[in-house]
Amino acid sequence: MFIPLGGENILCLANVAAIYREGGETVILRRSGAKEKAAFTPPTLADRGRAFLKGALYLRAEKL
């Protein structure tokens, strides 16, 4: 599953170990151990991921 982070950045959940809040910020912990800060809260990231998937499914259905 993919989640658009804003601009041209897209997060591939296959590379993510955890998404959590720390000190008022959202942290994305990658499987490699690298950490990345996101401007969105975990619920917002989930909403964006669902919207992205819904849009992709809609576009696929239009082409069938």
Residue pairs with C-beta under 8 A, 6 or more apart in sequence:
1 12
1 13
1 49
1 53
2 10
2 11
2 12
2 13
2 49
2 52
3 10
3 11
3 13
3 45
3 48
3 49
3 52
4 10
4 11
4 48
4 52
5 11
5 38
5 39
5 40
5 45
5 48
6 39
6 40
11 28
11 38
11 45
13 49
15 30
15 31
15 32
16 28
16 29
16 30
16 31
17 29
17 30
17 31
18 27
18 28
18 29
19 26
19 27
19 28
19 29
19 38
19 42
19 45
20 26
20 27
20 29
20 42
21 27
21 41
21 42
25 37
25 38
26 37
26 38
26 39
26 40
26 41
26 42
26 45
27 35
27 36
27 37
27 38
28 35
28 36
28 37
28 38
29 35
30 36
38 45
40 48
